[in-house]
Amino acid sequence: MTEAQIIDHLQALGLTEYQSRAYLAAVRLGRATPPELADDSGVPQGRIYDVIDDLEDHGLVEVHAQTRGKEVSAPSPQTVLNQFKRRRIDELSQNISTAVSDLEQVYHRTDQNTDAFVTMVSRDESALRHVRRAIETAEWWLTVSIDSHRYPDIRTEIEDALDRNVTVRLLLSESDPTVESDGFPDALRVRHRATADTLVAADRKYGVFSSKHPARSGQPYIITQERNLVLLFQTYSEQIWAASTVHQAGDGFPRTYLDPWRAIIDLESELSDGRPLYATVQGTNTKTHRQGRWEGEIVDYELSGPVATDFSTAAPVQASLVLSTDRGEVNVGGWKATIEDVAADGLVVSRRP
């Protein structure tokens, strides 16, 4: 290895050019006075004493007081450079920890003060981080469409969402219709289809989307917390969900829904048969604009549009439930309801009050 290459390596470790040249000279000479180091290294005489002090601070050389003045010696490079490495690693680790702590405070303040954002990422690792965060934010209704091999990456977050009583619909993109069900929680609704876009829609809070294209690979991911866009993701998810093969129904009560539309589609046979069902709704009074909670038996419902269609895939014009509460009947609509009494953020349906 040439002298220039050694100096380049020392500079890569964080030494300056003068420090690198002086240290190489100290190793080569063994013991030397500052003027001798300056002559051998080419470091200016006026700078050599400061450079020696820096090398001593780094633990790379030792400085001895002699009758004729200072003398510099270089211990075994293997010993001092290993010690130098450990110190640098410790310093880097501490600096990273401090930076993470400081930046997280800024990040959380920004996150709390930002109602909506739309951005794009290209790295799968970045997208996966957003997918996990989206799942963690879900309170009511979560749709996840991913390639089958990515499920283990989010298994823990999915299970935690189910523990929070979130309704989770998992669509696996699977060329082979045989999907291994080992490890799927009983409450998880699972379907599969040969191909599907990557999509995560958590309530109306957090969305991740990336389309598949036959002529292009590595499509970017759209990340958003803009509610209207997330709502579009949720609506689009109804189409791909309805056109997929059921693998695990995940039925059971109580059931959590994002709005009356999804509740009616899921429970229409029971509602039509007059079986008693009870709902707890969290939302906003459309007249007073106050947040509230309403509980009661579902006594009627409406699902309609301008033309007859399959409302499992097409959004209806009106989807509402009528609850018989202790304060009278209450008409509950979706998030953007205006003519109903309540605009629902979400609701829970059970067989018993």
KAJOVEN-V976583 format. One record per pair of residues at least 24 apart in sequence whose C-alpha atoms are under 10 Angstrom apart, sorted by the first residue. I is the first residue (numbers start at 1). J is the second residue. D is the distance in Angstrom with one decimal. If there is no record, write none. Layout:
BEGIN
[[I J D] [I J D]]
END
This chain:
BEGIN
[[13 81 9.8] [13 84 9.3] [13 85 8.6] [13 88 9.0] [14 88 9.3] [15 54 9.4] [15 55 8.8] [15 58 9.3] [16 51 9.2] [16 54 9.9] [17 43 9.1] [18 42 8.3] [18 43 5.9] [18 44 8.8] [18 47 8.5] [18 48 8.3] [18 51 6.9] [18 52 9.7] [19 43 8.6] [19 48 8.9] [19 50 9.4] [19 51 5.7] [19 52 7.7] [19 53 9.8] [19 54 7.5] [19 55 6.7] [20 51 9.4] [20 55 9.0] [21 51 9.8] [22 48 7.9] [22 51 7.4] [22 52 7.6] [22 55 8.5] [23 51 9.1] [23 52 8.4] [23 55 7.3] [23 60 7.5] [23 61 7.6] [23 73 9.7] [23 74 7.9] [23 77 9.9] [24 74 9.2] [24 77 10.0] [25 74 9.3] [26 52 9.7] [26 60 9.5] [26 61 7.7] [26 62 9.9] [26 72 7.1] [26 73 6.4] [26 74 5.7] [26 75 9.3] [27 60 9.6] [27 61 8.8] [27 72 9.9] [27 73 7.7] [27 74 5.3] [27 75 7.8] [27 76 8.3] [27 77 7.7] [28 74 8.6] [29 72 9.5] [29 73 8.3] [29 74 8.4] [30 61 10.0] [30 72 8.1] [30 73 5.6] [30 74 5.8] [30 75 8.1] [30 76 9.7] [31 61 9.8] [31 62 9.5] [31 63 9.5] [31 64 9.8] [31 71 6.7] [31 72 5.5] [31 73 4.4] [31 74 6.9] [31 75 9.7] [32 63 9.8] [32 70 8.7] [32 71 5.6] [32 72 5.3] [32 73 6.6] [32 74 9.3] [33 63 9.4] [33 64 9.6] [33 66 9.7] [33 68 9.1] [33 69 7.7] [33 70 6.1] [33 71 4.6] [33 72 5.9] [33 73 8.8] [34 63 9.8] [34 69 9.0] [34 70 7.0] [34 71 6.8] [34 72 7.0] [35 70 9.8] [35 71 9.7] [36 71 9.6] [36 72 9.7] [37 71 9.7] [37 72 8.4] [58 83 9.3] [58 84 6.8] [58 87 9.0] [58 88 9.7] [59 83 8.0] [59 84 7.0] [59 87 9.9] [60 84 7.6] [114 225 9.0] [114 226 10.0] [115 205 9.4] [115 225 7.3] [115 226 7.4] [115 227 8.9] [116 205 8.7] [116 206 9.1] [116 224 7.0] [116 225 4.7] [116 226 4.4] [116 227 7.3] [116 228 9.8] [116 229 9.9] [117 206 9.6] [117 223 7.9] [117 224 5.4] [117 225 5.3] [117 226 5.8] [117 227 9.5] [118 207 9.4] [118 208 9.9] [118 222 7.1] [118 223 5.7] [118 224 4.3] [118 225 6.7] [118 226 6.8] [118 229 9.0] [119 208 9.9] [119 221 8.3] [119 222 6.0] [119 223 5.3] [119 224 6.4] [119 225 9.4] [120 208 9.4] [120 209 9.5] [120 210 9.6] [120 220 6.4] [120 221 5.4] [120 222 4.6] [120 223 5.8] [120 224 8.6] [121 210 9.8] [121 219 9.3] [121 220 5.7] [121 221 5.3] [121 222 6.8] [121 223 7.5] [122 210 9.7] [122 218 7.2] [122 219 7.1] [122 220 4.6] [122 221 6.1] [122 222 9.0] [123 218 8.5] [123 219 9.6] [123 220 7.8] [123 221 8.3] [124 218 8.8] [124 220 8.9] [124 221 8.5] [126 221 9.2] [127 208 7.7] [127 209 9.2] [127 210 9.5] [127 220 9.0] [127 221 6.6] [127 222 8.8] [127 223 8.0] [128 153 8.2] [128 154 8.4] [128 208 9.4] [128 221 10.0] [129 154 9.8] [130 200 9.4] [130 206 8.6] [130 207 8.6] [130 208 7.3] [130 221 9.8] [130 223 7.4] [130 224 9.5] [131 157 9.5] [131 199 8.9] [131 200 6.7] [131 201 9.1] [131 202 9.4] [131 206 8.7] [131 207 8.1] [131 208 6.6] [131 209 9.6] [131 223 9.0] [132 156 9.4] [132 157 6.5] [132 158 8.8] [132 200 9.5] [133 157 8.8] [133 202 9.5] [133 206 8.3] [133 207 9.9] [134 200 7.4] [134 201 7.4] [134 202 5.9] [134 203 9.1] [134 205 7.7] [134 206 5.2] [134 207 6.8] [134 208 7.9] [134 223 9.7] [134 224 9.7] [134 225 9.1] [135 159 10.0] [135 160 8.9] [135 161 6.9] [135 166 9.8] [135 168 9.3] [135 200 7.9] [135 201 8.3] [135 202 6.2] [135 203 9.4] [135 206 8.3] [135 207 9.5] [136 160 7.9] [136 161 6.8] [136 164 9.9] [136 202 8.6] [136 206 9.7] [137 161 8.7] [137 202 6.9] [137 203 8.3] [137 204 10.0] [137 205 7.4] [137 206 7.5] [138 162 9.9] [138 164 8.9] [138 165 9.9] [138 166 6.9] [138 167 9.1] [138 168 9.3] [138 201 8.7] [138 202 5.0] [138 203 5.8] [138 204 8.7] [138 205 7.6] [138 206 8.2] [139 164 7.3] [139 165 7.8] [139 166 5.7] [139 167 8.6] [139 202 7.9] [139 203 6.9] [139 204 9.9] [139 205 9.5] [139 256 9.0] [139 257 9.6] [139 258 8.9] [139 345 9.8] [139 346 8.4] [140 164 8.8] [140 165 7.5] [140 166 4.8] [140 167 6.2] [140 168 8.6] [140 202 8.0] [140 203 6.1] [140 204 9.5] [140 255 9.5] [140 256 5.8] [140 257 5.8] [140 258 5.6] [140 259 9.2] [140 345 8.5] [140 346 6.1] [140 347 7.6] [140 348 8.5] [141 165 9.2] [141 166 5.7] [141 167 4.9] [141 168 6.2] [141 169 8.1] [141 201 8.2] [141 202 6.2] [141 203 5.2] [141 204 8.8] [141 234 9.3] [141 256 6.9] [141 257 5.9] [141 258 5.5] [141 259 9.1] [141 262 9.7] [141 346 8.3] [141 347 9.8] [142 166 7.0] [142 167 6.1] [142 168 4.8] [142 169 6.2] [142 170 8.4] [142 200 7.4] [142 201 5.8] [142 202 4.6] [142 203 6.1] [142 204 9.5] [142 206 9.8] [142 207 10.0] [142 234 8.7] [142 257 9.4] [142 258 8.9] [143 167 8.4] [143 168 6.0] [143 169 4.8] [143 170 6.2] [143 171 7.8] [143 189 9.6] [143 199 7.5] [143 200 5.6] [143 201 5.3] [143 202 6.6] [143 203 8.6] [143 207 9.7] [143 233 9.2] [143 234 7.4] [143 237 7.2] [143 238 9.2] [143 241 9.0] [144 168 7.6] [144 169 6.2] [144 170 4.9] [144 171 6.1] [144 172 8.3] [144 190 9.7] [144 198 7.8] [144 199 5.8] [144 200 4.5] [144 201 6.7] [144 202 8.5] [144 207 9.9] [144 208 9.3] [144 237 8.8] [145 169 8.3] [145 170 6.0] [145 171 4.5] [145 172 5.9] [145 173 7.1] [145 190 10.0] [145 191 9.4] [145 192 9.0] [145 195 9.9] [145 196 7.0] [145 197 6.8] [145 198 5.2] [145 199 4.9] [145 200 6.3] [145 201 9.1] [145 208 9.9] [145 209 9.2] [145 237 8.5] [145 240 9.1] [145 241 9.0] [146 170 7.9] [146 171 6.5] [146 172 5.5] [146 173 5.9] [146 174 9.2] [146 192 9.7] [146 195 9.4] [146 196 7.5] [146 197 7.3] [146 198 5.0] [146 199 6.8] [146 200 8.3] [146 210 9.9] [147 171 8.4] [147 172 5.6] [147 173 4.6] [147 174 6.7] [147 175 9.7] [147 192 9.6] [147 194 9.8] [147 195 8.3] [147 196 8.0] [147 197 8.7] [147 198 7.5] [148 172 5.1] [148 173 5.8] [148 174 6.1] [148 175 9.4] [148 179 8.3] [148 180 9.5] [148 192 8.9] [149 173 9.1] [149 174 9.1] [152 183 9.6] [155 183 8.9] [155 184 8.7] [155 185 9.8] [158 184 9.7] [158 185 9.2] [158 188 8.6] [159 184 8.9] [159 185 7.3] [159 187 9.4] [159 188 8.5] [161 188 10.0] [162 186 9.7] [162 187 7.1] [162 188 7.4] [163 187 9.5] [165 254 8.5] [165 255 7.9] [165 256 6.9] [165 348 9.3] [166 202 9.7] [166 203 9.6] [166 255 8.4] [166 256 6.2] [166 257 8.3] [166 258 9.6] [166 348 9.8] [167 250 9.2] [167 251 10.0] [167 254 10.0] [167 255 7.0] [167 256 5.6] [167 257 6.9] [167 258 8.9] [167 348 9.9] [168 202 9.3] [168 250 9.0] [168 256 9.3] [168 257 10.0] [169 200 9.9] [169 237 9.8] [169 241 8.4] [169 248 9.9] [169 249 9.5] [169 250 8.9] [170 200 9.5] [170 241 9.0] [170 247 9.9] [170 248 9.6] [171 195 9.9] [171 196 8.2] [171 197 9.8] [171 198 9.4] [171 199 9.2] [171 237 9.6] [171 240 8.6] [171 241 7.1] [171 244 7.9] [171 245 9.1] [171 246 9.3] [171 247 9.4] [172 196 7.9] [172 197 9.9] [172 198 9.5] [172 244 9.3] [172 245 9.8] [172 247 9.7] [173 197 8.1] [173 198 8.6] [173 244 9.7] [177 245 8.5] [177 247 9.3] [178 247 9.0] [179 247 7.7] [180 247 9.5] [181 247 8.3] [181 248 8.3] [184 248 8.7] [184 250 9.8] [185 248 9.7] [185 250 8.4] [186 248 8.1] [186 249 8.6] [186 250 5.8] [186 251 8.4] [186 252 9.2] [187 248 8.8] [187 249 8.1] [187 250 4.4] [187 251 6.6] [187 252 7.3] [187 253 9.6] [187 255 9.8] [188 248 7.3] [188 249 7.5] [188 250 5.0] [188 251 8.3] [189 246 8.3] [189 247 7.9] [189 248 5.5] [189 249 5.1] [189 250 4.5] [189 251 7.6] [190 241 9.6] [190 244 9.6] [190 245 8.7] [190 246 6.5] [190 247 5.4] [190 248 4.9] [190 249 6.6] [190 250 7.4] [191 240 10.0] [191 241 7.4] [191 242 9.4] [191 243 9.5] [191 244 6.0] [191 245 5.3] [191 246 4.5] [191 247 4.9] [191 248 6.7] [191 249 8.3] [192 240 9.7] [192 241 8.6] [192 243 9.3] [192 244 5.6] [192 245 5.3] [192 246 6.8] [192 247 6.9] [192 248 9.7] [193 240 8.8] [193 241 9.1] [193 243 8.1] [193 244 5.3] [193 245 6.2] [193 246 9.2] [194 244 8.7] [194 245 9.5] [195 240 9.9] [195 244 9.8] [196 240 7.6] [196 241 9.8] [196 244 9.5] [197 237 9.7] [197 240 9.0] [199 233 7.6] [199 234 9.2] [199 236 9.5] [199 237 7.9] [200 230 9.0] [200 233 7.9] [200 234 8.6] [200 237 8.9] [201 225 9.8] [201 229 9.7] [201 230 6.2] [201 231 7.9] [201 232 9.2] [201 233 6.1] [201 234 5.9] [201 235 9.6] [201 236 9.9] [201 237 8.2] [202 230 7.7] [202 231 9.3] [202 233 9.4] [202 234 8.3] [202 258 9.7] [203 227 8.9] [203 230 7.7] [203 231 7.9] [203 233 10.0] [203 234 8.0] [203 257 9.3] [203 258 6.6] [203 259 9.8] [203 345 8.8] [203 346 8.6] [204 228 7.5] [204 229 8.2] [204 230 5.2] [204 231 5.6] [204 232 9.1] [204 233 9.0] [204 234 8.0] [204 258 8.6] [204 335 9.3] [204 345 9.0] [205 229 9.4] [205 230 6.6] [205 231 8.6] [206 230 6.3] [206 231 9.4] [206 233 9.7] [207 231 8.7] [207 232 9.5] [207 233 7.0] [207 234 8.8] [208 233 8.4] [209 233 7.9] [231 335 9.8] [234 258 9.8] [235 312 9.9] [235 313 8.0] [235 314 8.0] [235 315 7.1] [236 313 8.2] [236 314 9.0] [236 315 9.6] [237 313 8.7] [238 262 9.2] [238 311 9.4] [238 312 6.7] [238 313 5.3] [238 314 7.8] [238 315 8.8] [239 311 9.9] [239 312 7.7] [239 313 4.8] [239 314 7.6] [239 315 9.9] [240 313 8.3] [241 312 9.2] [241 313 8.5] [242 312 6.8] [242 313 6.5] [243 313 8.7] [252 350 9.1] [252 351 9.9] [253 348 9.1] [253 349 7.3] [253 350 5.6] [253 351 7.0] [253 352 9.5] [254 278 9.4] [254 279 9.3] [254 348 6.5] [254 349 5.5] [254 350 4.4] [254 351 7.3] [254 352 8.9] [255 279 9.4] [255 347 8.4] [255 348 5.6] [255 349 5.2] [255 350 6.5] [255 351 9.6] [256 280 9.5] [256 281 10.0] [256 346 7.4] [256 347 5.8] [256 348 4.4] [256 349 6.4] [256 350 9.0] [257 281 9.6] [257 344 9.8] [257 345 9.1] [257 346 5.8] [257 347 5.3] [257 348 6.2] [257 349 7.9] [258 334 8.1] [258 335 8.6] [258 344 7.8] [258 345 6.5] [258 346 4.4] [258 347 6.4] [258 348 8.9] [259 283 10.0] [259 319 8.5] [259 320 8.6] [259 321 9.6] [259 332 8.9] [259 333 7.2] [259 334 5.1] [259 335 7.0] [259 343 8.7] [259 344 6.1] [259 345 6.9] [259 346 5.5] [259 347 6.7] [259 348 9.6] [260 301 8.7] [260 302 9.2] [260 303 9.0] [260 318 9.5] [260 319 5.9] [260 320 5.5] [260 321 6.3] [260 322 9.9] [260 332 7.4] [260 333 6.3] [260 334 6.1] [260 335 9.4] [260 343 9.8] [260 344 7.9] [260 345 9.9] [260 346 8.3] [260 347 7.8] [261 301 9.8] [261 302 9.1] [261 303 7.3] [261 311 8.5] [261 312 8.7] [261 315 8.0] [261 316 7.7] [261 317 9.9] [261 318 8.2] [261 319 5.1] [261 320 7.0] [261 321 8.9] [261 333 8.3] [261 334 7.4] [262 311 9.4] [262 312 8.1] [262 315 9.8] [262 319 8.8] [262 334 9.8] [263 319 9.4] [263 320 9.5] [263 321 9.0] [263 347 8.6] [263 348 9.0] [263 349 8.1] [264 301 7.6] [264 302 8.3] [264 303 7.6] [264 311 9.7] [264 312 9.5] [264 319 7.8] [264 320 8.3] [264 321 8.1] [265 303 8.8] [265 310 9.8] [265 311 7.4] [265 312 6.2] [265 313 9.8] [265 319 9.7] [266 312 8.8] [267 349 9.5] [268 301 9.1] [268 303 9.7] [271 298 8.2] [271 299 8.5] [271 300 7.8] [271 301 8.0] [272 300 9.0] [272 301 9.2] [274 298 9.4] [274 299 8.3] [274 300 9.1] [275 299 9.7] [275 351 8.6] [276 350 9.0] [276 351 6.5] [276 352 7.9] [276 353 9.5] [277 323 9.8] [277 349 6.7] [277 350 5.9] [277 351 4.8] [277 352 6.8] [277 353 8.0] [278 323 8.1] [278 324 9.2] [278 348 8.2] [278 349 5.5] [278 350 5.3] [278 351 6.0] [278 352 6.2] [278 353 5.6] [279 321 9.3] [279 322 9.7] [279 323 7.5] [279 324 9.6] [279 325 9.9] [279 347 6.6] [279 348 5.5] [279 349 4.4] [279 350 6.4] [279 351 8.8] [279 352 9.1] [279 353 7.8] [280 323 9.2] [280 346 8.6] [280 347 5.5] [280 348 5.2] [280 349 6.6] [280 350 8.5] [280 353 8.9] [281 323 9.5] [281 332 8.2] [281 342 8.8] [281 343 9.2] [281 344 6.4] [281 345 7.7] [281 346 6.1] [281 347 4.4] [281 348 6.6] [281 349 8.8] [282 332 10.0] [282 342 8.8] [282 343 8.5] [282 344 5.8] [282 345 5.7] [282 346 5.7] [282 347 6.2] [282 348 8.9] [283 332 9.0] [283 333 9.5] [283 334 9.0] [283 335 7.9] [283 342 6.4] [283 343 5.5] [283 344 4.2] [283 345 4.7] [283 346 6.9] [283 347 8.6] [284 332 9.7] [284 335 8.5] [284 336 9.9] [284 337 9.3] [284 341 8.5] [284 342 5.5] [284 343 5.2] [284 344 6.5] [284 345 7.6] [285 332 9.4] [285 337 9.7] [285 338 9.5] [285 340 8.8] [285 341 6.0] [285 342 4.7] [285 343 6.5] [285 344 8.8] [286 332 9.8] [286 333 9.8] [286 336 9.4] [286 337 7.4] [286 338 6.1] [286 339 7.8] [286 340 7.1] [286 341 5.6] [286 342 5.5] [286 343 6.4] [286 344 9.8] [287 338 8.6] [287 339 9.3] [287 340 9.2] [287 341 7.2] [287 342 8.4] [288 341 9.7] [288 342 9.9] [289 342 9.1] [289 343 9.3] [290 342 9.7] [291 342 9.3] [291 343 9.4] [291 344 9.6] [291 345 9.6] [292 342 8.9] [292 343 10.0] [292 344 9.5] [293 342 9.5] [293 344 9.4] [293 347 9.5] [294 323 8.3] [294 324 9.5] [294 325 7.2] [294 326 9.3] [294 327 9.4] [294 330 8.2] [294 332 9.3] [294 342 8.9] [294 344 9.8] [294 347 9.4] [295 323 7.3] [295 324 7.9] [295 325 5.9] [295 326 8.2] [295 327 9.8] [295 330 9.4] [295 347 9.6] [295 348 9.5] [295 349 9.8] [295 353 8.2] [296 322 9.0] [296 323 5.2] [296 324 5.0] [296 325 4.5] [296 326 7.5] [296 327 9.7] [296 328 9.4] [296 329 8.7] [296 330 8.9] [296 349 9.8] [296 352 9.9] [296 353 7.1] [297 321 9.9] [297 322 8.2] [297 323 5.4] [297 324 5.3] [297 325 7.1] [297 329 9.5] [297 349 9.3] [297 350 9.4] [297 351 9.3] [297 352 8.8] [297 353 7.3] [298 322 5.7] [298 323 4.6] [298 324 6.5] [298 325 9.2] [298 329 9.5] [298 330 9.6] [298 331 9.9] [298 349 9.0] [299 323 5.9] [299 324 6.5] [299 329 8.7] [299 330 10.0] [300 324 9.2] [300 329 9.9] [300 331 9.1] [301 331 8.8] [301 332 9.1] [301 333 10.0] [302 331 10.0] [302 333 9.7] [320 344 9.7]]
END
